[in-house]
Amino acid sequence: MSVVGLRKNGRERRGYALNPYTAIAHACLLFAAFATQTPYALGAAQDDNADAVKGGDARAPITFNGAFLRGANAANLDLSVFEGDGNVPPGRYDVDIYVNGTFLRTAPLVFRRSEGRVSACLTRQLIVDANVLEDAISMPWSDESCSSIEAAVKGATESFDLSRMRLDLTIAQASLRRIPQGYVPPSAWNGGEPTGFVNYSGSYYSNSYRGANYSLNSTYFNLQNGLNVGLWQLRNSSSVRYSRSGGTEFSYGNTFARRVLPEWRSQLIVGETSTSGTLFDAISFRGASISSDERMLSPNRQGYAPVVRGVAYSNARVVIRQASAIVYETSVPPGQFVLDDLYPSLNSGDLTVEVTEADGSVRSFVVPFSAVSASLRPGLSRYAATLGRTHASYTGVNDVWFGEATYERGVSNALTLNAGAQLAGNDYVSMAAGGVLATRAGALGAGVNFSHVRVGGLPATGWQVKASYNTVLSSTGTNVTLAGYRYSTSGYRSLADTLAQGAVPYYLDDTGNQIRSSTFRQKNRFDLLLSQQLGGYGSLYASAVRQDYYDNYSPGTQFQIGYQNSLGRVSYNLNLSRQSYATINGAGRAQTVAMLSFSIPLDIGGRGATLTSGVSRYSDQGSVIQSSLIGTAGTNDEYSYSLNASRDTGYHTTSAGATVGRNTSIGAFGLGYTYGSDSSAFSAYARGSLVAHRGGLLLGPYVGDTFGIVEADGAAGARLTNAAGVALNGAGYGIIPALAPYRYNTVTLDPVGMQGNVELEETQKRVAPYAGAIPKIQFRTRTGYPVLFDVKLEGGRRLPIGVRVMDEQGKEVGVVGQGSRLYARVKSTSGVLSIALGQTAKRCLLSYDISDQDLRKTLIRASVVCKAADAQAGTVASQSASSDRLALSKPSM
């Protein structure tokens, strides 16, 4: 006996005998193809002449020969649903579009039947967004019409995977524009939803001193507020601090409105902000500015900010300042910390890092930072224009109206030029010009600034010459991040330093010391940041700043040198630092610190933990020895803990403490307690957000400037794998606290933990938001009772494998599988399902009633009989038949 096997691309393979074993094997293969509901399941028998399609999931179409099947119902089995990817029910689908295997975007597309085949109807705009060259588009059409990819671009093909709602477009590389890796087209940027939010961060600290009958209590609360309407974004910050000794102190941060200008690759800001500090020293102001936004560029064209390294001896608060302005604040556990997430748009100027320990002691050090104009690609430009009134952070200033404009242009692969101007009250004028020369030996930057101002009615004119050098020597492992030199004549003044009404500009630190402006009447300044790899012997790193002045004030010096390496799983670090600076009265302050520390990764209960220990020697305060154990717990690492102990030989104190914290869907909360030889301290913190959107109010974790709202109707309990401890609430909403602007962000839902009669039809979405946008990310769900039907026809016969099953609204709810079994989610406890019996017009109706079963089960079982449709049922069947073409459609979002 011989049978006709698979037919692919019009050819048949015949002529081998079918024994019982091969029959069983073929039956298993056929069932696997049907069970997965994909037209490619039997694709192992590839055509010898078929070409592999590179970069995508496109495959040659496959058809099935019904003569291969045997059995009483073989003739009634409709195989078309499993055949080539062209057999898609016409209708509207939300699909993920890929071009040569690279994700383009998710969009609703109409699928139409033409010349016996159903294909996606693409608009001209979508073809252009796919980076197809205009010359490669083979036919003109209006914006309102659409066409298949084969008709639009010569040689292009498409493949649609209905199970994943994925459309792959394969287009010859010669027909596409070249784009940078990681680039997201502006048409894919998401402007988000109208949303208001409040970020809150509160903390309470209480320290009781034994023997002194004295206690210190402090409460701090900070609010970061935002409102998005269209592409406009309003931002504001404020804080309040209360203590018994200081009473209530209010602080108001910047308030500004911002709007992205995608056509110009720029953003407009109106309100309180600061200049970039690229060619001139940064200055705060109230007014308006428009500037390039480099985040809209591909990732390899981004800016830079320094990495801050330090050590905490307890659960400490780290504050980073520029002058008196706080630019970064966070809490760190005991041990070494590395802060590498400072904003790339950070203004130039030294960073003062303050570490406040649990016992109230404060340590500080300086990280040199001076923004150097980076080389630009040929033809690429960067600009900024500002008009407003200065809002200087120094004490006793006289603010004035001013304007500033800067422009940088990439002239060639090696040369970048820049220029700028400042105008302000008091006849202040400043001009800047310079450039960057990129060579094989590194990037050399040079520039000159001129200033003129009247001080006390007398003119003051001066010049400033700057030079910088950046390089990476791969052969020696040397990385010179910044080497800079700046010389100023005695008459040179920055705009910020001219606002102090002739006095010396200064600001107050947390202890009340008057800290002099580091740029006022500065003569020389030298900066150095470098690291040296030592192969298998670790690495060295160093930084240094040296500056002196014309008026005999004490020179300021900060340097740091360190060595780090590892021995097995143990990593260790040796660091020596020294800093000195001048106060307003000219007195110098200096401190030297030597530190040795090590860390060991551990595995506690299957979860990661780290043991750290170290000793620090201060030139004026003795030594501090500390150890800590830090780790996480919980299924999703939602719990955190730390244990620490320390000994201070300078103050002759010993302390031990512990903290616990938890990240939840509505915020992060924690408690800490420290017991020392002469005091005990208790602390608590809470961080989270309140978000108002069209769906109501949401409590969530602390959010960044750009975040997202996830919606999955009925999927309460589903967890966001991108955010530790965050699950969807009872209304099916959740917050993903941070998204990268102008980049594709993959958001994933984990159904584990879901409750109720619902399942996720998709678990992964992509979104590329504007900076500051708050997009809504919607996941499709299917609601109903999960039922496994054991179905028989009248007379006890089984249903054919693969026939479609429709509900009373004509929507497909499942496909009959092996053994005449059907899995479906039904919305009501009783109803009627319609089953098409093969390619004929015959149908049967399945009446079910599960009201007497336990509806809380994860799977309900029922045995039913599918009866031939009578005249009345025929109406239902007819309605179902007319809906077949839309049965698999995804609802548009």
ChimeraX attribute file (.defattr): number of C-alpha atoms within 10 A of each C-alpha:
attribute: neighborCount
match mode: 1-to-1
recipient: residues
	/A:1	7
	/A:2	11
	/A:3	14
	/A:4	15
	/A:5	18
	/A:6	19
	/A:7	17
	/A:8	19
	/A:9	11
	/A:10	8
	/A:11	9
	/A:12	12
	/A:13	11
	/A:14	12
	/A:15	11
	/A:16	11
	/A:17	11
	/A:18	13
	/A:19	10
	/A:20	9
	/A:21	9
	/A:22	11
	/A:23	12
	/A:24	12
	/A:25	10
	/A:26	16
	/A:27	15
	/A:28	12
	/A:29	14
	/A:30	16
	/A:31	16
	/A:32	15
	/A:33	18
	/A:34	22
	/A:35	16
	/A:36	12
	/A:37	17
	/A:38	19
	/A:39	27
	/A:40	19
	/A:41	19
	/A:42	18
	/A:43	15
	/A:44	7
	/A:45	11
	/A:46	13
	/A:47	12
	/A:48	6
	/A:49	6
	/A:50	10
	/A:51	10
	/A:52	11
	/A:53	14
	/A:54	10
	/A:55	14
	/A:56	19
	/A:57	19
	/A:58	21
	/A:59	20
	/A:60	18
	/A:61	16
	/A:62	22
	/A:63	20
	/A:64	19
	/A:65	13
	/A:66	17
	/A:67	12
	/A:68	16
	/A:69	18
	/A:70	10
	/A:71	7
	/A:72	10
	/A:73	15
	/A:74	15
	/A:75	15
	/A:76	18
	/A:77	19
	/A:78	19
	/A:79	18
	/A:80	15
	/A:81	17
	/A:82	22
	/A:83	18
	/A:84	21
	/A:85	24
	/A:86	19
	/A:87	19
	/A:88	24
	/A:89	20
	/A:90	20
	/A:91	19
	/A:92	20
	/A:93	21
	/A:94	18
	/A:95	22
	/A:96	21
	/A:97	23
	/A:98	22
	/A:99	18
	/A:100	20
	/A:101	17
	/A:102	13
	/A:103	18
	/A:104	21
	/A:105	22
	/A:106	18
	/A:107	14
	/A:108	15
	/A:109	21
	/A:110	16
	/A:111	20
	/A:112	17
	/A:113	16
	/A:114	9
	/A:115	5
	/A:116	8
	/A:117	13
	/A:118	18
	/A:119	25
	/A:120	24
	/A:121	17
	/A:122	17
	/A:123	20
	/A:124	20
	/A:125	13
	/A:126	16
	/A:127	18
	/A:128	14
	/A:129	16
	/A:130	20
	/A:131	16
	/A:132	20
	/A:133	16
	/A:134	13
	/A:135	10
	/A:136	15
	/A:137	17
	/A:138	12
	/A:139	12
	/A:140	8
	/A:141	12
	/A:142	9
	/A:143	9
	/A:144	8
	/A:145	10
	/A:146	19
	/A:147	18
	/A:148	19
	/A:149	22
	/A:150	16
	/A:151	13
	/A:152	20
	/A:153	22
	/A:154	15
	/A:155	13
	/A:156	15
	/A:157	17
	/A:158	23
	/A:159	22
	/A:160	24
	/A:161	21
	/A:162	19
	/A:163	11
	/A:164	12
	/A:165	17
	/A:166	19
	/A:167	25
	/A:168	25
	/A:169	24
	/A:170	23
	/A:171	20
	/A:172	15
	/A:173	10
	/A:174	10
	/A:175	18
	/A:176	16
	/A:177	12
	/A:178	11
	/A:179	11
	/A:180	11
	/A:181	9
	/A:182	14
	/A:183	15
	/A:184	21
	/A:185	19
	/A:186	16
	/A:187	13
	/A:188	19
	/A:189	22
	/A:190	19
	/A:191	21
	/A:192	23
	/A:193	18
	/A:194	19
	/A:195	20
	/A:196	19
	/A:197	21
	/A:198	22
	/A:199	20
	/A:200	20
	/A:201	19
	/A:202	18
	/A:203	18
	/A:204	17
	/A:205	19
	/A:206	18
	/A:207	21
	/A:208	17
	/A:209	15
	/A:210	13
	/A:211	8
	/A:212	9
	/A:213	7
	/A:214	10
	/A:215	14
	/A:216	14
	/A:217	16
	/A:218	18
	/A:219	18
	/A:220	17
	/A:221	18
	/A:222	20
	/A:223	18
	/A:224	20
	/A:225	20
	/A:226	21
	/A:227	21
	/A:228	22
	/A:229	15
	/A:230	13
	/A:231	18
	/A:232	17
	/A:233	21
	/A:234	19
	/A:235	22
	/A:236	17
	/A:237	17
	/A:238	15
	/A:239	17
	/A:240	15
	/A:241	18
	/A:242	16
	/A:243	15
	/A:244	11
	/A:245	9
	/A:246	9
	/A:247	9
	/A:248	13
	/A:249	11
	/A:250	11
	/A:251	10
	/A:252	12
	/A:253	16
	/A:254	15
	/A:255	17
	/A:256	19
	/A:257	19
	/A:258	20
	/A:259	20
	/A:260	22
	/A:261	15
	/A:262	15
	/A:263	7
	/A:264	10
	/A:265	16
	/A:266	19
	/A:267	17
	/A:268	18
	/A:269	20
	/A:270	19
	/A:271	18
	/A:272	22
	/A:273	21
	/A:274	21
	/A:275	22
	/A:276	19
	/A:277	19
	/A:278	21
	/A:279	25
	/A:280	21
	/A:281	18
	/A:282	19
	/A:283	19
	/A:284	19
	/A:285	25
	/A:286	20
	/A:287	21
	/A:288	21
	/A:289	24
	/A:290	20
	/A:291	22
	/A:292	20
	/A:293	21
	/A:294	16
	/A:295	20
	/A:296	22
	/A:297	17
	/A:298	17
	/A:299	16
	/A:300	10
	/A:301	14
	/A:302	14
	/A:303	15
	/A:304	13
	/A:305	17
	/A:306	20
	/A:307	12
	/A:308	17
	/A:309	12
	/A:310	16
	/A:311	18
	/A:312	21
	/A:313	28
	/A:314	28
	/A:315	27
	/A:316	23
	/A:317	18
	/A:318	23
	/A:319	18
	/A:320	24
	/A:321	19
	/A:322	18
	/A:323	21
	/A:324	18
	/A:325	13
	/A:326	14
	/A:327	16
	/A:328	16
	/A:329	14
	/A:330	11
	/A:331	13
	/A:332	20
	/A:333	21
	/A:334	26
	/A:335	26
	/A:336	18
	/A:337	14
	/A:338	11
	/A:339	14
	/A:340	11
	/A:341	11
	/A:342	16
	/A:343	13
	/A:344	14
	/A:345	18
	/A:346	21
	/A:347	22
	/A:348	22
	/A:349	19
	/A:350	17
	/A:351	23
	/A:352	19
	/A:353	22
	/A:354	20
	/A:355	25
	/A:356	20
	/A:357	18
	/A:358	25
	/A:359	19
	/A:360	14
	/A:361	9
	/A:362	15
	/A:363	12
	/A:364	14
	/A:365	20
	/A:366	23
	/A:367	22
	/A:368	23
	/A:369	21
	/A:370	22
	/A:371	21
	/A:372	21
	/A:373	22
	/A:374	22
	/A:375	25
	/A:376	22
	/A:377	16
	/A:378	14
	/A:379	11
	/A:380	13
	/A:381	16
	/A:382	17
	/A:383	17
	/A:384	21
	/A:385	18
	/A:386	22
	/A:387	19
	/A:388	20
	/A:389	19
	/A:390	25
	/A:391	21
	/A:392	22
	/A:393	19
	/A:394	22
	/A:395	15
	/A:396	15
	/A:397	20
	/A:398	14
	/A:399	18
	/A:400	16
	/A:401	16
	/A:402	19
	/A:403	19
	/A:404	19
	/A:405	21
	/A:406	23
	/A:407	19
	/A:408	24
	/A:409	20
	/A:410	21
	/A:411	16
	/A:412	16
	/A:413	14
	/A:414	16
	/A:415	20
	/A:416	25
	/A:417	22
	/A:418	21
	/A:419	19
	/A:420	21
	/A:421	20
	/A:422	19
	/A:423	19
	/A:424	20
	/A:425	18
	/A:426	17
	/A:427	11
	/A:428	21
	/A:429	21
	/A:430	23
	/A:431	20
	/A:432	20
	/A:433	18
	/A:434	20
	/A:435	22
	/A:436	24
	/A:437	18
	/A:438	21
	/A:439	12
	/A:440	9
	/A:441	11
	/A:442	14
	/A:443	18
	/A:444	22
	/A:445	23
	/A:446	20
	/A:447	20
	/A:448	19
	/A:449	23
	/A:450	21
	/A:451	22
	/A:452	22
	/A:453	24
	/A:454	16
	/A:455	17
	/A:456	10
	/A:457	8
	/A:458	7
	/A:459	13
	/A:460	16
	/A:461	17
	/A:462	17
	/A:463	19
	/A:464	22
	/A:465	17
	/A:466	16
	/A:467	19
	/A:468	21
	/A:469	21
	/A:470	21
	/A:471	19
	/A:472	18
	/A:473	13
	/A:474	9
	/A:475	6
	/A:476	11
	/A:477	14
	/A:478	18
	/A:479	17
	/A:480	19
	/A:481	16
	/A:482	19
	/A:483	20
	/A:484	21
	/A:485	18
	/A:486	19
	/A:487	18
	/A:488	23
	/A:489	17
	/A:490	18
	/A:491	18
	/A:492	25
	/A:493	27
	/A:494	25
	/A:495	26
	/A:496	22
	/A:497	23
	/A:498	23
	/A:499	24
	/A:500	19
	/A:501	14
	/A:502	12
	/A:503	12
	/A:504	18
	/A:505	24
	/A:506	24
	/A:507	19
	/A:508	17
	/A:509	12
	/A:510	9
	/A:511	7
	/A:512	8
	/A:513	12
	/A:514	17
	/A:515	20
	/A:516	21
	/A:517	19
	/A:518	21
	/A:519	20
	/A:520	20
	/A:521	21
	/A:522	24
	/A:523	18
	/A:524	19
	/A:525	21
	/A:526	18
	/A:527	20
	/A:528	21
	/A:529	22
	/A:530	19
	/A:531	19
	/A:532	18
	/A:533	17
	/A:534	13
	/A:535	9
	/A:536	8
	/A:537	12
	/A:538	16
	/A:539	17
	/A:540	19
	/A:541	18
	/A:542	18
	/A:543	20
	/A:544	21
	/A:545	23
	/A:546	18
	/A:547	21
	/A:548	19
	/A:549	19
	/A:550	14
	/A:551	12
	/A:552	8
	/A:553	19
	/A:554	17
	/A:555	18
	/A:556	19
	/A:557	19
	/A:558	22
	/A:559	22
	/A:560	21
	/A:561	17
	/A:562	18
	/A:563	19
	/A:564	18
	/A:565	17
	/A:566	15
	/A:567	9
	/A:568	7
	/A:569	10
	/A:570	13
	/A:571	16
	/A:572	19
	/A:573	19
	/A:574	18
	/A:575	19
	/A:576	17
	/A:577	20
	/A:578	19
	/A:579	20
	/A:580	18
	/A:581	20
	/A:582	20
	/A:583	18
	/A:584	17
	/A:585	11
	/A:586	15
	/A:587	10
	/A:588	14
	/A:589	12
	/A:590	14
	/A:591	15
	/A:592	16
	/A:593	18
	/A:594	18
	/A:595	19
	/A:596	18
	/A:597	21
	/A:598	20
	/A:599	21
	/A:600	16
	/A:601	16
	/A:602	16
	/A:603	10
	/A:604	12
	/A:605	10
	/A:606	9
	/A:607	13
	/A:608	14
	/A:609	20
	/A:610	17
	/A:611	20
	/A:612	22
	/A:613	22
	/A:614	22
	/A:615	19
	/A:616	21
	/A:617	19
	/A:618	16
	/A:619	13
	/A:620	11
	/A:621	13
	/A:622	14
	/A:623	19
	/A:624	21
	/A:625	19
	/A:626	23
	/A:627	22
	/A:628	24
	/A:629	22
	/A:630	21
	/A:631	20
	/A:632	22
	/A:633	17
	/A:634	12
	/A:635	10
	/A:636	14
	/A:637	15
	/A:638	18
	/A:639	20
	/A:640	17
	/A:641	19
	/A:642	22
	/A:643	22
	/A:644	24
	/A:645	21
	/A:646	22
	/A:647	20
	/A:648	18
	/A:649	14
	/A:650	13
	/A:651	11
	/A:652	12
	/A:653	14
	/A:654	18
	/A:655	20
	/A:656	19
	/A:657	21
	/A:658	19
	/A:659	21
	/A:660	17
	/A:661	19
	/A:662	20
	/A:663	22
	/A:664	18
	/A:665	24
	/A:666	21
	/A:667	21
	/A:668	21
	/A:669	19
	/A:670	18
	/A:671	17
	/A:672	20
	/A:673	20
	/A:674	22
	/A:675	18
	/A:676	18
	/A:677	13
	/A:678	14
	/A:679	19
	/A:680	20
	/A:681	21
	/A:682	18
	/A:683	20
	/A:684	18
	/A:685	18
	/A:686	20
	/A:687	21
	/A:688	23
	/A:689	23
	/A:690	19
	/A:691	21
	/A:692	15
	/A:693	15
	/A:694	8
	/A:695	11
	/A:696	9
	/A:697	13
	/A:698	20
	/A:699	19
	/A:700	27
	/A:701	29
	/A:702	24
	/A:703	24
	/A:704	15
	/A:705	17
	/A:706	19
	/A:707	23
	/A:708	23
	/A:709	22
	/A:710	23
	/A:711	22
	/A:712	26
	/A:713	20
	/A:714	24
	/A:715	30
	/A:716	22
	/A:717	22
	/A:718	26
	/A:719	24
	/A:720	22
	/A:721	15
	/A:722	17
	/A:723	20
	/A:724	19
	/A:725	22
	/A:726	25
	/A:727	29
	/A:728	25
	/A:729	22
	/A:730	13
	/A:731	16
	/A:732	19
	/A:733	27
	/A:734	29
	/A:735	29
	/A:736	26
	/A:737	20
	/A:738	18
	/A:739	27
	/A:740	18
	/A:741	21
	/A:742	24
	/A:743	24
	/A:744	21
	/A:745	16
	/A:746	12
	/A:747	19
	/A:748	19
	/A:749	21
	/A:750	16
	/A:751	18
	/A:752	9
	/A:753	12
	/A:754	18
	/A:755	16
	/A:756	16
	/A:757	20
	/A:758	21
	/A:759	23
	/A:760	20
	/A:761	14
	/A:762	16
	/A:763	17
	/A:764	14
	/A:765	17
	/A:766	16
	/A:767	23
	/A:768	25
	/A:769	26
	/A:770	25
	/A:771	25
	/A:772	26
	/A:773	29
	/A:774	28
	/A:775	23
	/A:776	23
	/A:777	21
	/A:778	17
	/A:779	20
	/A:780	19
	/A:781	17
	/A:782	19
	/A:783	19
	/A:784	16
	/A:785	23
	/A:786	21
	/A:787	19
	/A:788	16
	/A:789	20
	/A:790	18
	/A:791	21
	/A:792	19
	/A:793	17
	/A:794	12
	/A:795	8
	/A:796	10
	/A:797	14
	/A:798	19
	/A:799	26
	/A:800	25
	/A:801	25
	/A:802	27
	/A:803	21
	/A:804	22
	/A:805	25
	/A:806	25
	/A:807	24
	/A:808	14
	/A:809	13
	/A:810	22
	/A:811	20
	/A:812	22
	/A:813	19
	/A:814	17
	/A:815	22
	/A:816	23
	/A:817	18
	/A:818	16
	/A:819	13
	/A:820	18
	/A:821	19
	/A:822	23
	/A:823	19
	/A:824	21
	/A:825	20
	/A:826	20
	/A:827	15
	/A:828	14
	/A:829	14
	/A:830	12
	/A:831	14
	/A:832	18
	/A:833	25
	/A:834	31
	/A:835	27
	/A:836	24
	/A:837	22
	/A:838	22
	/A:839	13
	/A:840	11
	/A:841	10
	/A:842	14
	/A:843	22
	/A:844	22
	/A:845	24
	/A:846	22
	/A:847	14
	/A:848	19
	/A:849	13
	/A:850	16
	/A:851	10
	/A:852	7
	/A:853	12
	/A:854	10
	/A:855	16
	/A:856	12
	/A:857	13
	/A:858	12
	/A:859	15
	/A:860	17
	/A:861	13
	/A:862	15
	/A:863	11
	/A:864	14
	/A:865	20
	/A:866	23
	/A:867	18
	/A:868	18
	/A:869	18
	/A:870	13
	/A:871	9
	/A:872	8
	/A:873	17
	/A:874	17
	/A:875	12
	/A:876	22
	/A:877	27
	/A:878	14
	/A:879	14
	/A:880	24
	/A:881	18
	/A:882	12
	/A:883	17
	/A:884	18
	/A:885	16
	/A:886	17
	/A:887	21
	/A:888	19
	/A:889	20
	/A:890	16
	/A:891	10
	/A:892	12
	/A:893	10
